[in-house]
């Protein structure tokens, strides 16, 4: 088994989220667990193709598989999504602080009278 640190999972999470099919699968799983067949219904692709997408999501830790008799339903795992949200949130806060400093600087510049006003002839 491969041991992965949180930044490794973060890389896998963002790579998995880069694909619109995988994001749609996650959106579906947000409403409850589903089988591969149920997950493949809205897509014009084969079950093996959907299975490949599911493997990427599993490797990233975004979904898990339960064994329920003959069914193997997939379930959304929130931990990896929460890690991605936390990472994004840290940078959002930094950007917000930068914008606040820029706003303050612009207000300061606008409040100062112009040093060199042109005289009208």
C-alpha positions as CSV (number, residue, x, y, z in Angstrom):
1,X,0.0,0.0,0.0
2,X,1.3,3.4,-0.9
3,X,1.6,5.9,2.0
4,X,0.8,9.4,0.9
5,X,1.1,12.7,2.7
6,X,-1.6,15.4,2.6
7,X,0.1,17.3,-0.2
8,X,0.1,14.1,-2.3
9,X,-3.6,13.7,-1.8
10,X,-4.1,17.3,-2.6
11,X,-2.4,16.8,-5.9
12,X,-4.6,13.8,-6.6
13,X,-7.7,15.6,-5.5
14,X,-7.1,18.6,-7.8
15,X,-6.2,16.3,-10.7
16,X,-9.4,14.3,-10.1
17,X,-11.5,17.4,-9.9
18,X,-10.1,18.7,-13.2
19,X,-12.3,16.4,-15.2
20,X,-16.0,17.4,-15.7
21,X,-17.2,13.8,-15.7
22,X,-15.6,13.1,-12.3
23,X,-17.1,16.3,-10.9
24,X,-20.5,15.2,-12.1
25,X,-20.0,11.8,-10.5
26,X,-19.1,13.6,-7.2
27,X,-22.2,15.8,-7.5
28,X,-24.3,12.7,-8.0
29,X,-22.7,11.0,-5.0
30,X,-23.4,14.1,-2.9
31,X,-27.1,13.0,-3.0
32,X,-26.3,9.4,-1.8
33,X,-24.4,6.3,-2.6
34,X,-24.7,4.7,-6.1
35,X,-23.6,1.7,-8.1
36,X,-21.4,1.9,-11.1
37,X,-24.4,1.2,-13.3
38,X,-26.3,4.0,-11.6
39,X,-23.4,6.4,-12.0
40,X,-22.9,5.5,-15.7
41,X,-26.5,6.2,-16.7
42,X,-26.3,10.0,-17.4
43,X,-23.1,9.6,-19.5
44,X,-22.6,8.5,-23.1
45,X,-19.7,6.3,-22.2
46,X,-19.1,2.7,-21.4
47,X,-19.1,1.2,-17.9
48,X,-15.3,0.5,-18.2
49,X,-14.8,4.2,-18.9
50,X,-16.8,5.2,-15.9
51,X,-14.9,2.6,-13.9
52,X,-11.7,4.3,-14.8
53,X,-13.0,7.6,-13.6
54,X,-14.1,5.9,-10.4
55,X,-10.6,4.5,-9.9
56,X,-9.2,8.1,-10.2
57,X,-11.7,9.3,-7.6
58,X,-10.9,6.4,-5.3
59,X,-7.1,6.9,-5.6
60,X,-7.6,10.5,-4.6
61,X,-9.6,9.4,-1.6
62,X,-12.7,11.3,-2.8
63,X,-14.9,8.2,-2.9
64,X,-15.0,4.8,-1.2
65,X,-16.5,1.5,-2.1
66,X,-18.8,-0.5,0.1
67,X,-19.4,-4.2,-0.4
68,X,-23.1,-4.9,0.0
69,X,-23.9,-8.5,-1.1
70,X,-23.6,-8.3,-5.0
71,X,-23.7,-4.5,-5.1
72,X,-20.6,-2.4,-4.7
73,X,-22.0,1.1,-4.1
74,X,-19.7,4.1,-4.2
75,X,-19.9,6.8,-1.5
76,X,-18.6,10.3,-1.3
77,X,-15.7,10.8,1.2
78,X,-15.6,14.4,2.5
79,X,-12.2,14.4,4.1
80,X,-10.2,15.0,0.9
81,X,-12.7,17.6,-0.3
82,X,-12.4,19.4,3.0
83,X,-8.6,19.4,2.7
84,X,-8.9,21.0,-0.8
85,X,-11.4,23.6,0.5
86,X,-9.1,24.4,3.4
87,X,-6.1,24.9,1.0
88,X,-8.2,27.2,-1.3
89,X,-9.5,29.1,1.7
90,X,-6.0,29.9,3.0
91,X,-5.2,31.5,-0.4
92,X,-8.6,33.3,-0.6
93,X,-7.8,34.9,2.7
94,X,-4.4,36.0,1.5
95,X,-5.9,37.4,-1.7
96,X,-8.6,39.2,0.3
97,X,-5.9,40.8,2.5
98,X,-4.0,41.9,-0.6
99,X,-7.1,43.5,-2.1
100,X,-7.9,45.3,1.2
101,X,-4.4,46.7,1.2
102,X,-4.8,47.8,-2.4
103,X,-8.2,49.4,-1.6
104,X,-6.6,51.3,1.3
105,X,-3.8,52.5,-0.9
106,X,-6.2,53.7,-3.6
107,X,-8.3,55.5,-1.0
108,X,-5.2,57.2,0.3
109,X,-4.1,58.2,-3.1
110,X,-7.5,59.6,-4.0
111,X,-7.7,61.6,-0.8
112,X,-4.4,63.4,-1.4
113,X,-4.7,66.6,-3.4
114,X,-2.9,66.5,-6.7
115,X,0.5,68.2,-6.3
116,X,0.8,69.4,-9.8
117,X,-2.5,70.8,-11.1
118,X,-2.3,72.4,-14.6
119,X,-3.2,76.0,-14.7
120,X,-5.9,76.8,-17.2
121,X,-4.8,79.4,-19.7
